[in-house]
Structures are given as structure tokens and as C-alpha cells.
Amino acid sequence: MTTAITETPAADQKFVRGLGLLDSTMLVAGSMIGSGIFIVSAIIARQVGSPGWLLVVWIVTGLLTLMAALSYGELAAMMPKAGGQYVYLREAYSPLWGFLYGWTLFLVIQTGTIAAVAVGFARYSGVLIPWFSESNYLIPPIRFGGWFSGYAVSLSTAQFLGLAMIALLTFMNTRGLNLGKLIQNIFTTAKTGALIALVVLGIIVGVKSGAGTENFRDFWALRGGLQDVGAGLTAATAFGLFVGICVAQTNSLFSADAWNNITFIAGEVKEPRRNIPLSLAFGTLLVIGLYLLANVAYLATLPFASIQNAPSDRVASETANVIFPGAGATIMAVAIMVSTFGCNNGLILAGARAYYAMARDGLFFRRVGELNKNHVPAWGLVIQGIWAGILVLPRTVKADGSYGNLYGNLLDYVISAALIFYILTIAGLFLLRWKRPDAERPYKAFGYPVVPILYIVGAATILFVLFIYQTATTWPGLLIVISGVPIYFLWKLLGKKSSPA
């Protein structure tokens, strides 16, 4: 690892533009597809209670994601620099707003997601090699006392494999963009193919068996045990259904998130003013289309009660068991391992570029703003990997004495924070058109101003509902963001701005 971080003369510290349109699209799609699509539909089915509303939730997610991606294209073409969304917020509002996003990204959004995906990889590895388990401990849970009595730290074999995955991908990405790009392209192609196969085979088998006939015959009829979506509301009432659709977005939007990661790595994209907007559009369209079709496959293959009550919410595994009786769980485990490995490569590769931009502005550790001999921000990769690894270790202690994962709570907290930053960034599109009317805009946001406004209204509505009905998991996210304010002024006091990239 040390040789990867060896300093090079400042004159040689330049990013290499090595990502073409296909590579960029693979990064968008590969960062989006993790393990969520294989699991969260079971949760959503309990929240909204019918096949029709399950698909509506995913359609809303698809429209919001696509509208955001099409709007970001203008900002990406206007400012094709390393750092992406951090840069857009800095330029539209102030360095403080850019820092608050970067701070939350590093503290929880990017690193927490990396930790979650890494342990997800390890869990499904346990299907093939049972030794990898969250209850098979190398270091048993050590519980804290006092204020932290609900927490512990441990090192299970699954956590160990998750740490090894993060370390391996971090190291490989310090070796240069070409290796990271190769891994991304191979694994994104493989998991996209696996998802297409699940869709096609699921629909064919479902149509032949007629297992999902009732789902489409009584498309909107509520059924099964309905989940409380806040304040005692369920989808059994019209207003409860509306709240349920909004609350369900925390699952579907998170499964479709990370499409913006391509903006972090804009400094390494060929013809970025053309390729970044196109890759945002192509990548999000591909993934959202596959997500909708995957849910159609679930509905064609399984009775709705089986979707709602899938063991451990593994609805894709239940679907695969119907397609390949007796072998479905193993096949799906391999598919999800491929998916999560490729997803984490994209997250690790892209995230370090945002911290690089912050460091160049004197708002992060100085060494993070340097490139190694392979022209990548190796210190940013290493620090990101260390913090993501730390987030793998803490456990939450549940009421029944079992253990959860701290990063799961943190990710719940920041869904609302992430929506705030998306809304601010797209609102910044209007602000920058007013502040810099003569700036070069090779690509202008599709459907401006209607599409960006629709996104802001839709996302703000979901955010409002979450703050009212999911208070316990939204307000802490706001506190995480606010905690960055004193840190910002500390960096301003101690940091020394580097020369521009």
C-alpha cells in the first residue's frame, strides 16, 4: 500500500481522462445496482399492500431518479471537475454548503454504504461457505455501558470478510484508473446480465405456472399484513396509503441511489461535457427499467403473500427457487455476490474524488488532495477505506439481545439528508442560471424548468412526510449534517488552501 501512495512531483499530479461513454455508463449502473433490488420489494409490499401500489412506488422512484439525473447533466457539463456534487453546491451557494455535503458523504453516505454492501457480500458468501456468518465470532461482541449501553463492537467472520473486501478493492483502485475501470466493466456486465436473466426467466416461468395470476387480476386490492408507516397509519386508508408510498421511497430510492457518483470522477472522463450527461441518462434508464421489470417478475412468479413474507426479505431468492427448484438460493447468492462486489468497486473508486476536491479547497486532510504515481487520489482511497472499515465493526444491541449493525441505523438517518442535498443541488440549477447566465452550457437540463421543478416538489413532499411520520430516523440525519458546521470553520481556521486542480 505504501508504494501506491508515493508522492510524485506536483507537475505530474494530473488526472488521466480514461473513461469513455461506455465506461461512464457502467459506473452509473454498477454503482446503483447493489443488493437492494433483491430485498426491499418485500418491505415495500408490506407498506403499500397491493401489486399495483408496489409498482407505483418503483415508478415514482424511477421518475424522480431520472428527473434528477437529467437535471444534473447540465451541472456536470458546465463544471466537469473532480468532486461533482460537492463542486455544484459550492458554486451555487457557498463553500459551507459544499463542505456539509462532502462531510456527510464521508461520514456516512458513501462510507456507510460501502460498509453495508461489504457485509451484504459476506452474508451471501455464507450461503456458499457457512463459516462466514455474523454469529461466528473471531472476537465476540464487547458491549459498552452508560450512554452507549445499546452498542457493542465485534469481529465476526462475516465482518472480517467485509473488511477484506474493502481493503482489496481500495488497494486495487490505488493502482490506477484502468484497473478500477476493468473491474467495474466486468462486474457490471455480469450483474446486469444476471438481473436480465432473473427478469426473463421469472416472467416465463410465472406465466406458465400461473402463480402470479391473482396479483394481476386483483391488481389494486389490499391484502396481507400491512405495516405501520407512522403514527398508526397503514395503507388501509387513502391517506395512510399516500404516507406509505412516501415512506416506501426510503427503500426504493436508496436501492436506486449512487447514480450521481459519476459526477465525482468527472476529471477522468473523456469529453465530459458530452459523456457525463449521456451516461447519467443511459445508466439510470437502464437500471430503472430493470428494477421495474424485476418487480414484474416477482409478481408473475410469486403470490403476493410470498413477496410480503419472504424469509429475511429475500424475495429474489424466493423467485430463483421457483425458477431453479433446490438451487435458487445458491444461484442468487452468487449473483448478489457479483452485484455487491461491482457496486462497492464503483463506490470506492468514485468517493475518493469528492474528498480530493474538498482537500484542494483546504477543507480536508491536505494529503487527500494529492495524486499518486498512478494518477489517483490514493490517500483519499485509504482514508475512505479505513473509515468504512471502522463502520463495519460497531453493533447495535436489540431489545431481544440480538445484534444489528450501526451502519444500518446511520443509513436510515441520512436518507432524508441525501434528499435535502439533491433538492438543493437541483435548486442550484436555477440559481446558477441567474448568477451566471453567460456560462457555457453544452447540455441544458431536459424539460427545464418543468422537470427540475417537478423533482423538487416530489422530493420535498416525500421529505416532509418522512420528517412528520418517520421522525426517529430522519431528524438524526439532519443533526449529522449540522455537525459539519463547526468542523467546517475548524478546517477554515487550520486548513491552508492548495493550488487549484
C-alpha positions as CSV (number, residue, x, y, z in Angstrom):
1,M,0.0,0.0,0.0
2,T,2.9,2.4,0.8
3,T,4.3,2.3,-2.7
4,A,0.9,3.2,-4.1
5,I,0.9,6.5,-2.1
6,T,4.4,7.6,-3.0
7,E,4.4,11.3,-3.8
8,T,5.1,12.4,-7.3
9,P,6.2,15.9,-8.4
10,A,3.3,18.4,-8.5
11,A,3.7,18.8,-12.2
12,D,2.9,15.1,-12.7
13,Q,-0.2,15.1,-10.5
14,K,-2.8,15.2,-13.2
15,F,-5.9,13.1,-13.6
16,V,-5.9,10.8,-16.7
17,R,-9.1,11.0,-18.7
18,G,-9.5,7.3,-19.3
19,L,-13.3,6.8,-19.0
20,G,-15.3,6.7,-22.3
21,L,-19.1,6.8,-22.6
22,L,-19.4,3.0,-22.1
23,D,-17.2,3.1,-19.0
24,S,-19.1,6.0,-17.5
25,T,-22.4,4.3,-18.1
26,M,-21.1,1.2,-16.5
27,L,-20.0,3.2,-13.4
28,V,-23.5,4.8,-13.2
29,A,-25.3,1.5,-13.5
30,G,-22.8,-0.5,-11.5
31,S,-22.9,1.9,-8.5
32,M,-26.7,1.8,-8.5
33,I,-27.2,-2.0,-8.6
34,G,-26.2,-3.5,-5.2
35,S,-28.4,-5.8,-3.1
36,G,-31.4,-3.6,-2.5
37,I,-33.4,-4.6,-5.6
38,F,-33.2,-8.3,-4.4
39,I,-34.6,-7.5,-1.0
40,V,-36.6,-4.3,-0.5
41,S,-39.6,-5.2,-2.5
42,A,-40.7,-7.4,0.3
43,I,-40.7,-4.4,2.7
44,I,-42.4,-2.2,0.2
45,A,-45.1,-4.8,-0.4
46,R,-45.9,-4.8,3.4
47,Q,-46.0,-1.0,3.4
48,V,-48.4,-0.5,0.4
49,G,-50.3,-3.8,0.4
50,S,-51.0,-4.5,-3.3
51,P,-49.2,-5.4,-6.5
52,G,-50.4,-2.2,-8.2
53,W,-49.1,0.1,-5.5
54,L,-45.8,-1.8,-5.3
55,L,-45.2,-1.0,-8.9
56,V,-46.3,2.6,-8.4
57,V,-43.6,3.0,-5.7
58,W,-41.0,1.9,-8.1
59,I,-42.4,4.1,-10.9
60,V,-42.2,7.1,-8.6
61,T,-38.6,6.2,-7.7
62,G,-37.8,5.8,-11.4
63,L,-39.3,9.2,-12.4
64,L,-37.6,11.0,-9.5
65,T,-34.2,9.4,-10.2
66,L,-34.4,10.1,-14.0
67,M,-35.6,13.7,-13.5
68,A,-32.7,14.3,-11.1
69,A,-30.1,12.6,-13.4
70,L,-31.3,14.7,-16.4
71,S,-31.1,17.9,-14.3
72,Y,-27.6,17.0,-13.0
73,G,-26.4,16.7,-16.6
74,E,-26.4,20.4,-17.1
75,L,-24.3,21.0,-14.0
76,A,-21.9,18.2,-15.0
77,A,-21.4,19.6,-18.5
78,M,-21.0,23.1,-17.1
79,M,-18.4,22.1,-14.4
80,P,-16.7,18.8,-15.4
81,K,-14.4,18.7,-12.5
82,A,-13.4,16.2,-9.8
83,G,-15.8,16.4,-6.9
84,G,-19.1,16.6,-8.8
85,Q,-22.0,17.4,-6.4
86,Y,-19.6,19.0,-3.9
87,V,-18.5,21.4,-6.6
88,Y,-22.1,22.2,-7.7
89,L,-23.2,23.1,-4.2
90,R,-20.0,25.1,-3.6
91,E,-20.5,27.2,-6.7
92,A,-24.3,27.6,-6.4
93,Y,-24.4,28.5,-2.7
94,S,-21.1,28.7,-0.8
95,P,-18.1,26.6,0.3
96,L,-20.0,25.8,3.5
97,W,-22.8,24.0,1.7
98,G,-20.4,22.1,-0.4
99,F,-18.5,21.0,2.7
100,L,-21.7,19.9,4.5
101,Y,-22.4,17.6,1.6
102,G,-18.8,16.3,1.5
103,W,-18.8,15.9,5.3
104,T,-22.0,13.8,5.3
105,L,-20.8,11.9,2.2
106,F,-17.6,10.9,4.0
107,L,-19.0,10.4,7.5
108,V,-22.0,8.2,6.5
109,I,-23.4,8.3,2.9
110,Q,-20.5,6.8,0.9
111,T,-18.6,5.0,3.7
112,G,-21.8,3.7,5.4
113,T,-23.0,2.3,2.1
114,I,-19.6,0.7,1.4
115,A,-19.7,-0.9,4.8
116,A,-23.3,-2.2,4.3
117,V,-22.5,-3.5,0.8
118,A,-19.4,-5.2,2.1
119,V,-21.2,-7.1,4.8
120,G,-24.0,-7.9,2.4
121,F,-21.4,-9.5,0.2
122,A,-20.2,-11.5,3.2
123,R,-23.7,-12.6,4.2
124,Y,-24.4,-14.1,0.8
125,S,-20.9,-15.7,0.8
126,G,-22.1,-17.5,3.8
127,V,-24.7,-19.4,1.7
128,L,-21.7,-21.0,-0.2
129,I,-19.3,-21.1,2.8
130,P,-21.2,-21.3,6.1
131,W,-18.2,-20.3,8.0
132,F,-18.8,-16.7,7.0
133,S,-21.6,-15.7,9.4
134,E,-22.4,-12.7,11.6
135,S,-22.8,-15.1,14.6
136,N,-19.5,-16.9,14.1
137,Y,-17.1,-14.6,16.1
138,L,-13.4,-14.1,15.9
139,I,-13.8,-11.5,18.6
140,P,-17.2,-11.8,20.5
141,P,-19.3,-8.7,21.0
142,I,-17.9,-6.3,23.6
143,R,-20.8,-4.3,25.0
144,F,-20.5,-0.7,26.2
145,G,-22.0,0.7,29.3
146,G,-23.6,4.1,30.3
147,W,-24.8,6.3,27.4
148,F,-23.7,3.6,24.9
149,S,-25.2,0.6,26.6
150,G,-27.2,-0.2,23.4
151,Y,-24.0,-0.7,21.4
152,A,-21.1,-3.2,21.1
153,V,-18.2,-4.0,18.8
154,S,-17.4,-7.4,17.4
155,L,-15.4,-9.1,14.7
156,S,-17.4,-11.9,13.2
157,T,-16.2,-14.0,10.2
158,A,-18.7,-12.1,8.0
159,Q,-17.4,-8.7,9.3
160,F,-13.8,-10.0,8.6
161,L,-14.7,-10.8,5.0
162,G,-16.3,-7.4,4.6
163,L,-13.2,-5.7,5.8
164,A,-11.1,-7.9,3.5
165,M,-13.3,-6.9,0.5
166,I,-13.0,-3.1,1.4
167,A,-9.2,-3.5,1.7
168,L,-8.8,-5.4,-1.6
169,L,-10.9,-3.0,-3.6
170,T,-9.2,0.0,-2.0
171,F,-5.8,-1.3,-2.8
172,M,-6.7,-2.3,-6.4
173,N,-8.1,1.2,-7.0
174,T,-4.8,2.8,-5.8
175,R,-3.1,1.0,-8.7
176,G,-4.7,3.3,-11.3
177,L,-7.9,4.1,-13.1
178,N,-7.5,1.4,-15.7
179,L,-7.7,-1.4,-13.2
180,G,-10.7,0.1,-11.4
181,K,-12.4,0.6,-14.8
182,L,-11.8,-3.0,-15.8
183,I,-13.2,-4.4,-12.6
184,Q,-16.3,-2.1,-12.9
185,N,-17.0,-3.1,-16.5
186,I,-16.6,-6.8,-15.9
187,F,-18.8,-6.9,-12.8
188,T,-21.5,-4.5,-14.1
189,T,-21.8,-6.6,-17.3
190,A,-22.1,-9.8,-15.2
191,K,-24.7,-8.5,-12.7
192,T,-26.8,-6.7,-15.4
193,G,-26.9,-10.0,-17.3
194,A,-27.9,-11.9,-14.1
195,L,-30.7,-9.4,-13.5
196,I,-31.9,-9.6,-17.1
197,A,-31.9,-13.4,-16.7
198,L,-33.9,-13.2,-13.5
199,V,-36.5,-11.0,-15.2
200,V,-36.9,-13.1,-18.4
201,L,-36.9,-16.5,-16.7
202,G,-39.1,-15.2,-13.9
203,I,-41.8,-13.9,-16.3
204,I,-41.7,-17.0,-18.5
205,V,-41.9,-19.4,-15.5
206,G,-44.5,-17.3,-13.8
207,V,-46.7,-17.1,-16.9
208,K,-46.5,-20.9,-17.4
209,S,-47.3,-21.7,-13.8
210,G,-49.9,-19.0,-13.2
211,A,-48.6,-18.4,-9.7
212,G,-48.9,-14.7,-10.0
213,T,-52.3,-14.6,-11.8
214,E,-54.1,-13.3,-8.8
215,N,-51.6,-10.4,-8.5
216,F,-52.6,-9.1,-11.9
217,R,-56.3,-10.0,-11.6
218,D,-56.8,-8.1,-8.4
219,F,-54.1,-5.5,-9.1
220,W,-55.1,-2.9,-6.6
221,A,-56.7,-5.0,-3.9
222,L,-55.1,-4.6,-0.5
223,R,-54.0,-7.9,1.1
224,G,-51.8,-9.4,3.8
225,G,-50.4,-7.9,7.0
226,L,-50.0,-4.1,6.4
227,Q,-47.0,-2.5,8.0
228,D,-47.5,0.6,10.2
229,V,-45.9,3.5,8.3
230,G,-46.0,6.0,11.1
231,A,-48.5,7.4,13.7
232,G,-50.5,4.2,13.5
233,L,-51.3,4.7,9.8
234,T,-51.4,1.8,7.3
235,A,-52.3,1.5,3.6
236,A,-55.8,0.6,4.6
237,T,-56.9,4.3,4.4
238,A,-56.3,6.6,1.4
239,F,-54.1,9.0,3.4
240,G,-52.2,6.1,5.0
241,L,-51.6,4.7,1.5
242,F,-50.2,8.1,0.5
243,V,-47.9,8.2,3.5
244,G,-46.9,4.6,2.8
245,I,-45.9,5.4,-0.7
246,C,-43.7,8.2,0.6
247,V,-42.2,6.2,3.4
248,A,-41.5,3.3,1.0
249,Q,-39.3,5.6,-1.0
250,T,-36.6,5.3,1.7
251,N,-36.1,1.7,0.5
252,S,-36.6,2.1,-3.3
253,L,-34.7,5.4,-3.6
254,F,-31.8,4.0,-1.6
255,S,-31.7,1.0,-3.9
256,A,-31.5,3.3,-6.9
257,D,-29.1,5.7,-5.3
258,A,-25.4,6.4,-6.2
259,W,-26.2,7.4,-9.8
260,N,-24.5,10.7,-9.1
261,N,-21.2,9.1,-8.4
262,I,-20.1,9.6,-12.0
263,T,-20.0,13.4,-11.3
264,F,-17.3,12.8,-8.6
265,I,-15.0,11.4,-11.2
266,A,-15.7,14.0,-13.9
267,G,-11.9,14.9,-14.1
268,E,-11.2,11.4,-15.5
269,V,-14.0,11.2,-18.2
270,K,-13.2,11.7,-21.8
271,E,-15.3,14.5,-23.4
272,P,-17.0,15.1,-20.1
273,R,-19.3,17.8,-21.3
274,R,-20.9,15.2,-23.6
275,N,-20.3,11.8,-21.9
276,I,-21.4,12.6,-18.4
277,P,-24.9,13.8,-19.2
278,L,-25.3,10.9,-21.6
279,S,-24.0,8.3,-19.1
280,L,-26.4,9.7,-16.4
281,A,-29.3,9.3,-18.8
282,F,-28.4,5.9,-20.2
283,G,-27.3,4.4,-16.8
284,T,-30.4,5.5,-14.9
285,L,-32.7,4.5,-17.7
286,L,-31.1,1.0,-17.8
287,V,-31.3,0.4,-14.1
288,I,-34.8,1.8,-13.5
289,G,-36.1,-0.2,-16.4
290,L,-34.5,-3.4,-15.0
291,Y,-35.8,-2.6,-11.5
292,L,-39.4,-2.2,-12.7
293,L,-39.2,-5.5,-14.8
294,A,-37.6,-7.3,-11.8
295,N,-40.7,-6.4,-9.8
296,V,-43.0,-7.6,-12.6
297,A,-41.0,-10.9,-12.5
298,Y,-41.6,-11.2,-8.7
299,L,-45.3,-10.6,-9.2
300,A,-45.5,-13.1,-12.0
301,T,-43.6,-15.8,-10.1
302,L,-44.8,-15.5,-6.5
303,P,-48.2,-15.0,-4.8
304,F,-48.3,-11.6,-3.1
305,A,-48.2,-13.1,0.4
306,S,-45.0,-14.8,-0.5
307,I,-43.4,-11.5,-1.5
308,Q,-44.6,-9.9,1.7
309,N,-43.3,-12.7,3.9
310,A,-40.2,-13.8,2.0
311,P,-37.7,-15.2,4.6
312,S,-35.2,-12.4,5.6
313,D,-37.0,-10.3,2.9
314,R,-35.0,-12.2,0.2
315,V,-37.7,-12.0,-2.5
316,A,-35.3,-12.5,-5.4
317,S,-34.1,-15.8,-3.8
318,E,-37.7,-17.0,-3.5
319,T,-38.2,-16.1,-7.1
320,A,-35.0,-18.0,-8.1
321,N,-36.2,-21.0,-6.1
322,V,-39.3,-21.2,-8.3
323,I,-37.2,-20.9,-11.4
324,F,-34.5,-23.4,-10.3
325,P,-36.0,-25.6,-7.6
326,G,-33.5,-26.6,-5.0
327,A,-30.7,-24.5,-6.5
328,G,-32.2,-21.0,-6.5
329,A,-30.7,-19.8,-3.2
330,T,-27.2,-20.8,-4.3
331,I,-27.6,-19.2,-7.7
332,M,-29.0,-16.0,-6.3
333,A,-26.2,-15.8,-3.7
334,V,-23.6,-15.9,-6.4
335,A,-25.5,-13.3,-8.4
336,I,-25.7,-11.0,-5.4
337,M,-22.0,-11.5,-4.5
338,V,-21.2,-10.4,-8.1
339,S,-23.5,-7.5,-7.8
340,T,-22.3,-6.2,-4.4
341,F,-18.6,-6.6,-5.4
342,G,-19.1,-4.5,-8.5
343,C,-21.2,-2.0,-6.6
344,N,-18.6,-1.4,-4.0
345,N,-15.8,-1.0,-6.6
346,G,-17.8,1.9,-8.1
347,L,-18.5,3.5,-4.7
348,I,-14.9,3.2,-3.6
349,L,-13.5,4.4,-6.9
350,A,-15.7,7.5,-7.1
351,G,-16.0,8.6,-3.5
352,A,-12.3,9.4,-3.0
353,R,-12.5,12.0,-5.8
354,A,-15.0,14.1,-3.8
355,Y,-12.7,14.2,-0.8
356,Y,-9.9,15.1,-3.2
357,A,-11.8,18.2,-4.3
358,M,-12.5,19.1,-0.7
359,A,-8.8,18.8,0.2
360,R,-7.8,21.0,-2.7
361,D,-10.1,23.7,-1.2
362,G,-8.3,23.3,2.1
363,L,-11.4,21.6,3.7
364,F,-10.0,18.1,4.2
365,F,-6.7,16.5,5.1
366,R,-4.0,18.0,2.8
367,R,-2.6,14.7,1.6
368,V,-6.0,13.7,0.3
369,G,-5.7,16.4,-2.3
370,E,-2.6,14.7,-3.9
371,L,-2.4,12.1,-6.6
372,N,0.0,9.2,-6.5
373,K,2.2,8.0,-9.3
374,N,-0.8,6.1,-10.8
375,H,-2.7,9.5,-11.1
376,V,-5.3,8.6,-8.5
377,P,-6.1,10.1,-5.0
378,A,-4.6,7.2,-3.1
379,W,-4.7,8.9,0.3
380,G,-8.4,9.6,-0.2
381,L,-9.0,6.0,-1.1
382,V,-7.1,4.8,2.0
383,I,-8.8,7.1,4.5
384,Q,-12.2,6.3,3.0
385,G,-11.4,2.6,3.3
386,I,-10.3,2.9,6.9
387,W,-13.4,4.8,8.0
388,A,-15.7,2.4,6.1
389,G,-13.9,-0.5,7.8
390,I,-14.4,1.1,11.2
391,L,-18.2,1.4,10.4
392,V,-18.3,-2.4,9.8
393,L,-17.3,-3.1,13.5
394,P,-19.9,-1.5,15.8
395,R,-23.1,-3.4,16.5
396,T,-26.4,-2.3,17.9
397,V,-27.9,-4.3,20.7
398,K,-31.6,-5.1,20.1
399,A,-34.3,-5.5,22.7
400,D,-34.1,-9.3,22.4
401,G,-30.4,-9.3,23.0
402,S,-29.5,-10.0,19.3
403,Y,-27.2,-7.7,17.4
404,G,-27.7,-5.4,14.5
405,N,-25.3,-3.2,12.6
406,L,-24.6,0.5,13.3
407,Y,-24.2,1.5,9.7
408,G,-27.8,0.3,9.1
409,N,-29.1,2.9,11.6
410,L,-26.8,5.6,10.1
411,L,-28.0,4.9,6.6
412,D,-31.6,5.2,7.8
413,Y,-30.8,8.5,9.3
414,V,-29.2,10.0,6.2
415,I,-31.8,9.1,3.6
416,S,-33.6,12.4,4.5
417,A,-30.2,14.3,4.4
418,A,-29.4,12.9,1.0
419,L,-32.8,14.1,-0.3
420,I,-32.1,17.6,1.1
421,F,-28.8,17.8,-0.8
422,Y,-30.4,16.5,-4.0
423,I,-33.1,19.2,-3.7
424,L,-30.6,21.9,-3.0
425,T,-28.4,20.8,-5.9
426,I,-31.3,20.9,-8.4
427,A,-32.5,24.2,-7.0
428,G,-28.9,25.4,-7.6
429,L,-29.5,24.8,-11.3
430,F,-32.0,27.8,-11.2
431,L,-29.6,29.8,-9.1
432,L,-26.7,29.4,-11.4
433,R,-28.7,30.3,-14.5
434,W,-29.5,33.5,-12.7
435,K,-26.0,34.1,-11.3
436,R,-24.1,33.0,-14.4
437,P,-26.4,33.5,-17.4
438,D,-23.4,33.6,-19.8
439,A,-21.7,30.5,-18.6
440,E,-21.1,27.8,-21.2
441,R,-23.7,25.1,-21.0
442,P,-23.0,22.4,-23.6
443,Y,-26.0,20.5,-22.3
444,K,-29.1,22.1,-20.9
445,A,-31.4,20.3,-18.5
446,F,-34.1,18.3,-20.3
447,G,-37.5,19.8,-19.8
448,Y,-36.2,22.9,-17.9
449,P,-37.8,24.4,-15.9
450,V,-40.7,21.9,-15.6
451,V,-38.7,18.7,-15.0
452,P,-36.4,20.2,-12.3
453,I,-39.4,21.8,-10.5
454,L,-41.3,18.5,-10.6
455,Y,-38.4,16.8,-8.9
456,I,-38.1,19.5,-6.2
457,V,-41.8,19.3,-5.5
458,G,-41.9,15.5,-5.4
459,A,-38.8,15.1,-3.3
460,A,-39.8,17.9,-0.9
461,T,-43.2,16.1,-0.4
462,I,-41.5,12.9,0.4
463,L,-39.1,14.7,2.7
464,F,-42.0,16.4,4.6
465,V,-43.8,13.2,5.1
466,L,-40.6,11.5,6.4
467,F,-40.0,14.3,8.9
468,I,-43.6,14.1,10.2
469,Y,-44.1,10.3,10.2
470,Q,-40.6,8.8,10.5
471,T,-39.2,11.2,13.0
472,A,-36.9,8.8,14.7
473,T,-34.9,8.0,11.5
474,T,-34.9,11.5,9.9
475,W,-34.1,14.1,12.5
476,P,-30.8,12.4,13.5
477,G,-29.7,12.7,9.8
478,L,-30.2,16.4,10.0
479,L,-28.1,16.5,13.1
480,I,-25.3,14.6,11.3
481,V,-25.3,17.3,8.6
482,I,-25.4,20.2,11.1
483,S,-22.5,18.6,13.0
484,G,-20.4,19.6,9.9
485,V,-20.8,23.3,10.6
486,P,-18.2,23.6,13.4
487,I,-15.9,21.2,11.5
488,Y,-16.1,23.5,8.5
489,F,-14.9,26.5,10.5
490,L,-12.2,24.4,12.1
491,W,-10.9,23.4,8.7
492,K,-11.1,27.1,7.6
493,L,-9.0,28.0,10.6
494,L,-6.4,25.3,10.3
495,G,-6.5,24.4,6.6
496,K,-4.3,26.0,4.0
497,K,-5.8,26.2,0.5
498,S,-3.9,24.2,-2.1
499,S,-3.4,25.4,-5.6
500,P,-6.3,24.7,-7.9
501,A,-6.6,21.3,-9.6
